[in-house]
Amino acid sequence: MDEYSFTPDVLPEEFAEATGVLVKVGTSKIWSPEDNAKYADRIQPALLRYLLENFPQGKWNGRMTAVLTLAKKA
């Protein structure tokens, strides 16, 4: 197992798109189908707006950690 720490260097639009997908997966599990249909398409634009309003050039500079493992079937 290896652990890699990094600060992503992505455009705010790319970050909002990628994060929006993850948030939609979560909300699909907890929101009603009606709420999901009504609000899911608002997630990505809201994330982008938040980034642009709160971070220089809309770029979040937080550290991320990826844990990578490789398994082999015995």
C-alpha positions, -999 to 999 in steps of 0.1 A, spaced: 0 0 0 13 34 -9 0 68 2 4 99 -20 -4 135 -8 -9 162 -34 -26 195 -40 -48 193 -71 -41 218 -99 -74 218 -118 -96 245 -131 -126 254 -109 -150 241 -136 -133 207 -136 -132 205 -98 -169 214 -96 -178 188 -122 -158 160 -105 -170 169 -70 -206 174 -83 -207 138 -95 -197 125 -61 -222 147 -43 -250 135 -66 -242 99 -58 -246 108 -21 -278 128 -25 -294 101 -47 -293 79 -16 -308 103 9 -330 126 -11 -364 115 -23 -367 108 -60 -388 140 -64 -362 162 -46 -334 145 -65 -351 153 -99 -357 189 -88 -323 198 -73 -296 174 -86 -288 196 -116 -282 226 -93 -253 209 -74 -225 215 -99 -233 252 -106 -236 258 -68 -201 243 -63 -186 263 -90 -202 295 -77 -188 287 -42 -153 281 -55 -153 314 -76 -166 334 -47 -144 320 -19 -110 311 -35 -85 331 -56 -92 324 -93 -117 298 -79 -89 273 -71 -91 254 -39 -56 246 -26 -64 219 -1 -42 188 2 -56 155 -9 -43 120 -1 -47 90 -23 -42 55 -9 -32 30 -36 -32 -7 -32 -25 -36 -55 -39 -71 -49 -32 -103 -65 -56 -132 -65 -39 -162 -49 
